[in-house]
Amino acid sequence: MYSPVALTLLSVLSSAASVQAIVAWTVNCGVLSVQRSDPIVNPGGPSGHVHAISGGTAFQRLMPGADTTINAKQTTCDKFTDRSNYWAPQLYHQKNGMFELVPYTGVNSYYKNYTCSYNPNAKYCPSPTDARAFPPGLRMLAGDPLRRTYDASIQSNQAILWETGNTGEKPGFPTGPLADRIQANIRFPSCWDGVNIDSPDHKSHVAYPDPAKGDTTGGMCPESHPVALISIGAEFGFSTQQAGLTGQSASTLVLSNGDTTGYGAHADFIQGWQNAEALENSFSNCNGIGTACAWNSFGTPDGSMGTKKDLVPEVAPPVEEIGLNGPIATLPGNNPVYTPGMTYSTPAATGSLVPVSSGAAASGVVSSSQTAGVVSSPAASSTAIIKTLPPTTLQTVASAAAASSSIIKALPPTTLVTSATAIKTGAPTTLHTKAVAKPSASPAPVEEEDDDDDDACAPKF
């Protein structure tokens, strides 16, 4: 499903594939694991609810630093240099007072060159845009596990959608009968503050494009988060057919966090691409469809087209009954099933949801100062934003202790900082970037995700 602008653009690019680059291609990933772990929100211990995980085999409860994902031995994804991890809450359905897993089938992610960096002198994005590869160690969260309502005016709400069959993607669980498959379509933020590779809430260091100059699929970044990144539209699939739910109502569905609305769907991402330059060049190198697309940048070990696969993590998940062996009486983590009017508190120790009787608004995803891998600066430093960033260099993390109270005053014109703390010193490492093209008179194209597993540059329509 695409907007008219995106359809027209993709059609033109596909027909002229030999001479013109492509603006979108897919990463299709099989199943890695289903377990109660979340190395971003709950590092080192059990997460508040069960997650369905794909990507690099290095996934485990504690994943500090930038190299854990990159050093994964294998990946479930068809792009073999993508050792990133993608995960979302596991889907269950209620039957006879018990909870049964709806089998997870993997994630298909659209990588899109639709976002451009902030430019106060431009009304629209240039073509092509200047979207960059993810900085080393980047991790982020899209969505809110505590949300149970939908506000169409809020971008973080717009970015969480559900789809089954040919009904199109919509907010919340479907209201009609289920097809053989249901998927959570999650759009990750594609604008970065240029400083932090994480933040205490795992969201504040990234943002969606300026709503006046784009939407959650692409557009110009806001001044607060001026650096454009490649955007990811991830589709986490679950087999309602295998669960015996085809043709039935979605009213029995419940996410592992207890959400019965679908609005509390969310997803996490840890950057694990092994070659940032190849990733950034992939759109200009993707000059064909099928086997020619993106492989020009990434290749495969034996020269053939890659395929997604199901694997197991290098570190075995902790033993826990989460429904893999049959129905269970309660949702793991003791998450209550949501009923209208219920509000929650979230103990920092576990991240599990606890119903409360007060009418206070829920506070969002739990974060902790002990969070491993969170390299975010304190409040004063996290507001230091680099206004202009035409860099070709990344500065690595220096001592957090020495830098924790520093604010970045100025940077050389070719320097980016990826540390969440303001860095006084550090050994620079090179990252390829493209020159920023002059703004065109056309806005950034807008795309919606397709639900098919596709290895082509331009997704199926």
C-alpha positions in Angstrom: 0.0 0.0 0.0 1.5 3.3 -1.1 0.5 6.9 -1.5 0.1 8.1 -5.1 3.4 10.0 -4.9 5.3 7.0 -3.7 3.6 4.7 -6.3 4.5 7.1 -9.2 8.1 7.5 -8.0 8.6 3.8 -7.4 7.1 3.0 -10.8 9.4 5.4 -12.6 12.5 4.1 -10.7 11.6 0.5 -11.4 11.2 1.1 -15.1 14.5 3.0 -15.3 16.3 0.7 -12.8 19.4 0.5 -15.0 20.1 4.2 -14.8 18.4 5.4 -11.7 18.7 4.5 -8.0 15.9 3.0 -5.9 14.4 4.7 -2.8 13.4 1.5 -0.9 14.4 -2.1 -0.5 13.6 -4.8 2.1 15.4 -6.7 4.8 13.5 -9.9 5.4 14.3 -11.7 8.7 13.3 -15.1 10.1 12.7 -16.0 13.7 15.5 -15.8 16.2 13.8 -16.3 19.5 10.7 -15.7 21.7 11.7 -14.8 25.2 11.2 -12.4 28.1 14.2 -10.2 27.4 14.8 -6.6 26.4 18.5 -5.5 26.5 17.5 -1.9 25.9 14.8 -1.3 28.5 15.7 -4.1 31.0 19.3 -5.0 30.5 20.7 -7.9 32.3 17.4 -9.2 33.7 13.9 -10.3 32.6 11.9 -7.8 30.7 8.4 -6.9 31.7 6.8 -9.0 28.9 7.7 -11.5 26.2 9.2 -10.3 22.9 9.5 -11.8 19.5 13.0 -11.3 18.2 14.8 -11.4 14.8 18.2 -10.5 13.5 21.7 -11.2 14.7 22.4 -14.2 16.8 24.3 -12.2 19.5 20.9 -11.2 21.1 20.9 -11.6 24.8 19.7 -9.8 27.9 22.9 -7.7 28.3 24.2 -6.0 25.2 26.4 -3.1 26.1 28.5 -1.1 23.7 28.4 -0.9 19.9 30.1 -4.1 19.0 27.9 -6.8 20.5 25.4 -6.9 17.6 28.0 -6.3 14.9 30.0 -9.3 16.1 27.1 -11.7 15.9 28.1 -14.9 14.2 25.0 -15.1 12.0 21.7 -13.4 11.2 18.2 -14.5 10.5 18.0 -11.8 7.9 18.5 -12.1 4.1 21.0 -9.3 4.1 23.9 -11.1 5.6 25.8 -8.0 6.8 22.8 -6.9 8.9 23.4 -8.2 12.4 21.0 -5.7 13.9 18.3 -6.9 16.2 14.6 -6.1 15.8 12.0 -7.1 18.4 8.3 -6.5 19.3 5.9 -7.8 21.9 4.8 -11.4 21.3 1.1 -11.9 20.4 -1.2 -14.2 22.3 -4.9 -15.1 22.1 -7.2 -16.0 24.9 -9.0 -19.4 24.9 -10.9 -21.1 27.7 -9.3 -18.9 30.3 -5.8 -19.6 29.0 -3.3 -17.8 26.8 -1.9 -19.4 23.6 0.9 -18.1 21.5 0.1 -16.8 18.0 3.3 -18.1 16.2 5.8 -15.4 15.3 6.9 -15.6 11.6 9.6 -13.0 11.5 9.9 -9.3 10.5 10.1 -7.7 7.0 11.6 -4.2 7.2 11.5 -1.6 4.5 14.7 0.5 4.4 13.7 3.8 2.8 15.7 6.9 1.7 12.8 9.3 2.4 14.1 11.6 5.2 16.3 14.6 4.8 18.3 16.7 7.3 17.0 19.9 8.8 17.5 22.9 6.4 15.9 26.2 7.6 16.3 27.6 4.0 14.4 24.7 2.3 10.7 23.9 2.1 11.1 20.4 0.8 13.6 17.6 0.8 16.2 17.3 -1.9 16.1 14.3 -4.2 17.9 12.1 -3.4 17.8 12.9 0.3 20.9 13.0 2.5 19.8 10.2 4.9 22.7 8.6 6.6 23.6 5.1 7.9 22.9 4.5 11.6 25.7 5.7 13.9 27.6 2.9 15.7 25.7 1.6 18.7 22.4 3.4 18.0 19.4 1.9 19.7 15.9 3.1 19.8 12.3 2.3 20.7 9.2 3.1 18.7 5.8 3.1 20.4 4.6 2.9 24.0 3.7 -0.4 25.8 1.4 1.6 28.2 -0.7 3.3 25.5 -4.3 2.1 25.2 -5.8 4.9 23.2 -5.2 6.5 19.8 -4.7 10.2 19.0 -4.4 10.8 15.3 -2.6 14.1 15.8 0.4 12.5 17.6 3.1 11.1 15.3 4.2 8.3 17.8 0.6 7.1 17.6 0.5 7.3 13.8 3.6 5.1 13.5 2.0 2.1 15.2 -0.5 0.2 12.9 -1.9 -3.3 12.4 -2.9 -5.1 9.2 -4.5 -8.4 8.3 -5.4 -9.6 4.8 -6.1 -6.9 2.3 -7.9 -4.5 4.7 -5.0 -2.0 4.8 -3.1 -0.9 7.9 -5.0 0.8 10.6 -4.4 1.8 14.3 -5.4 -0.8 16.8 -6.3 -4.5 16.4 -8.6 -5.2 13.4 -12.3 -4.9 13.9 -13.2 -7.4 11.2 -12.4 -11.2 10.8 -8.7 -12.2 10.8 -6.9 -13.4 7.7 -4.2 -16.1 7.8 -1.7 -13.6 9.1 -1.7 -10.4 11.2 1.2 -8.0 11.4 2.2 -5.0 13.5 3.6 -2.3 11.2 6.0 -0.2 13.2 7.7 2.9 11.7 10.9 3.9 13.6 11.9 7.5 14.0 14.4 8.7 11.2 15.7 11.9 12.7 18.6 12.0 15.1 19.9 14.6 17.5 23.4 14.1 16.2 24.7 13.5 19.8 23.2 10.6 21.6 23.1 7.0 20.5 20.5 6.3 23.3 18.6 8.2 25.9 17.0 7.4 29.3 13.6 6.8 27.7 15.2 5.3 24.6 13.2 7.7 22.4 14.3 11.3 23.1 17.5 11.1 21.0 15.5 10.4 17.9 12.3 11.9 16.4 10.0 11.7 13.4 10.2 14.3 10.6 8.6 17.7 11.0 4.9 17.1 10.6 4.7 20.3 8.6 7.2 18.9 6.1 6.6 15.2 6.2 5.1 12.4 8.3 6.2 9.2 10.0 7.4 7.7 6.7 9.7 10.5 5.7 10.2 14.2 5.2 12.5 17.0 6.7 13.9 16.6 10.2 13.0 19.1 12.8 15.6 21.5 14.2 15.8 19.6 17.5 16.8 16.4 15.7 18.5 17.7 12.5 20.3 14.6 11.2 18.4 12.4 8.8 18.8 8.6 9.1 17.6 5.8 6.8 14.1 5.1 7.9 12.8 1.6 8.8 9.3 0.4 8.4 9.1 -2.9 10.2 6.4 -5.5 9.8 6.3 -8.1 12.6 4.2 -11.0 11.4 2.2 -13.6 13.4 0.4 -16.6 11.9 -3.2 -16.5 12.8 -3.7 -19.5 10.5 -1.4 -21.7 12.7 -3.2 -20.5 15.7 -6.6 -21.5 14.2 -7.9 -18.0 14.2 -8.5 -17.5 10.4 -11.9 -15.9 9.9 -12.4 -15.3 13.6 -12.7 -12.1 15.5 -9.6 -10.2 16.8 -11.4 -9.7 20.2 -9.4 -12.6 21.7 -6.0 -11.1 20.8 -3.8 -9.8 23.6 -0.2 -8.6 23.5 2.3 -10.0 26.0 2.1 -6.7 27.9 -1.6 -7.3 28.5 -2.8 -4.9 25.8 -6.1 -5.9 24.2 -6.4 -2.8 22.0 -3.2 -3.1 19.8 -2.4 0.6 20.6 0.4 -0.6 23.0 2.4 -2.3 20.2 6.0 -1.1 20.0 9.3 -2.2 18.7 13.0 -2.0 19.5 16.1 -1.7 17.3 19.8 -2.0 17.9 22.1 -1.1 15.0 24.2 -4.0 13.8 25.1 -3.3 10.2 28.7 -4.3 9.7 29.5 -1.9 6.9 28.0 1.6 7.3 29.4 2.8 4.0 27.8 -0.1 2.1 24.5 0.6 3.8 24.6 4.3 3.0 25.5 3.5 -0.6 22.9 0.8 -1.0 20.2 3.1 -2.5 22.4 4.4 -5.3 23.8 0.9 -5.9 20.4 -0.7 -6.0 20.0 -0.5 -9.7 17.7 -3.4 -10.4 15.1 -5.6 -9.0 15.2 -9.0 -7.4 18.8 -10.4 -7.1 20.3 -7.2 -8.4 18.8 -5.0 -5.7 21.0 -4.1 -2.7 23.2 -7.1 -3.3 25.4 -4.7 -5.3 26.3 -3.2 -1.9 26.1 -6.1 0.5 26.8 -9.3 -1.6 26.7 -12.7 0.0 29.4 -15.1 1.1 28.9 -17.4 -1.9 27.6 -14.7 -4.4 24.0 -15.9 -4.4 20.9 -14.1 -3.2 20.4 -14.3 0.5 17.4 -15.8 2.2 15.9 -15.3 5.6 16.2 -18.2 8.0 15.2 -19.3 11.5 18.1 -19.6 13.9 18.7 -19.7 17.7 20.7 -17.2 19.8 24.3 -17.8 20.6 23.3 -17.3 24.3 20.4 -19.5 25.2 17.5 -17.7 26.7 16.7 -18.3 30.4 14.3 -21.2 31.0 10.8 -19.9 31.5 7.3 -21.1 30.6 6.1 -18.5 28.1 3.7 -20.6 26.1 6.0 -22.3 23.7 4.9 -25.7 25.0 1.2 -25.0 25.1 -1.4 -22.7 26.8 -0.4 -20.9 30.0 -2.6 -19.6 32.8 -1.1 -16.1 33.1 0.9 -13.8 30.8 4.6 -14.0 31.7 5.6 -11.2 34.0 2.1 -11.3 35.5 0.9 -8.6 33.2 -2.9 -8.0 33.7 -5.2 -8.2 30.7 -6.3 -4.6 29.9 -9.9 -3.6 30.4 -11.3 -0.1 29.6 -10.5 2.4 32.4 -7.5 0.5 33.7 -4.3 2.5 34.4 -0.9 1.2 35.2 2.2 1.8 37.2 5.5 0.2 36.1 8.0 -0.8 38.8 11.6 0.0 37.7 12.8 -3.4 38.9 11.0 -5.5 36.3 9.2 -3.3 33.9 6.0 -5.4 34.3 2.7 -3.6 34.3 0.8 -3.3 37.6 -2.8 -2.0 37.6 -3.5 1.0 39.9 -6.8 2.4 41.0 -5.8 6.1 40.7 -6.7 8.0 37.6 -3.1 9.3 37.1 -1.8 9.0 33.6 0.6 6.2 32.9 4.2 7.4 32.6 5.6 5.5 29.7 8.4 3.1 29.3 10.5 2.5 32.4 14.2 3.5 32.3 16.9 3.1 34.8 20.2 4.9 35.5 21.7 1.4 35.7 20.7 0.6 32.1 23.6 -1.0 30.3 24.4 0.4 26.9 22.5 3.6 27.6 25.0 6.3 26.8 22.9 9.4 27.2 24.1 12.6 28.6 22.6 14.3 31.7 19.8 16.8 31.2 22.0 19.8 30.5 24.1 17.9 28.0 21.3 16.1 26.2 19.9 19.4 25.1 23.0 20.4 23.3 22.1 20.1 19.7 24.4 20.4 16.7 22.7 22.8 14.3 24.6 22.1 11.2 26.1 18.7 10.4 27.7 18.1 7.0 30.2 15.7 8.6 32.2 12.7 7.4 33.6 11.7 10.8 32.2 10.0 13.9 33.8 10.6 17.2 33.9 7.6 19.4 32.8 7.4 23.1 35.4 8.7 25.5 35.2 8.2 29.3 31.6 8.7 30.4 32.9 9.7 33.8 35.1 12.5 32.4 32.5 13.7 30.0 29.3 13.3 32.0 29.1 17.0 33.0 30.3 18.5 29.8 28.3 20.3 27.1 29.3 20.3 23.5 30.1 23.9 22.7 31.2 23.5 19.1 32.5 20.9 16.8 34.7 21.0 13.7 32.6 21.1 10.5 33.4 17.4 9.7 32.6 15.9 13.1 29.6 14.1 14.5 29.3 12.9 18.1 27.6 9.6 18.8 28.2 9.4 22.5 25.2 10.1 24.7 27.6 12.1 26.8 29.3 15.3 25.6 32.8 14.2 24.6 35.9 16.1 25.3 38.3 13.7 23.5 38.1 10.6 21.4 39.6 8.9 18.5 37.7 9.7 15.3 36.5 7.0 13.0 35.5 7.6 9.4 32.0 7.1 8.0 31.1 7.7 4.4 28.5 10.4 3.8 27.0 11.9 0.7 27.0 15.5 -0.4 23.7 17.2 0.3 21.9 17.9 -2.9 20.2 21.2 -3.4 16.5 21.2 -2.4 14.1 20.3 -5.1 10.6 21.6 -5.6 9.1 18.2 -4.7 8.3 17.0 -1.2 9.8 13.8 0.2 7.8 10.8 -1.1 5.5 9.1 1.3 5.2 5.3 1.6 3.2 2.8 3.5 4.5 -0.7 4.2 3.5 -3.8 2.2 2.9 -7.1 3.9 4.7 -9.3 1.5 8.1 -10.9 2.0 10.0 -9.3 -0.9 13.6 -9.2 -2.0 13.1 -6.6 -4.6 14.2 -3.0 -4.5 10.7 -1.6 -5.1 8.2 -3.6 -2.9 5.2 -5.4 -4.5 2.1 -3.3 -4.9 
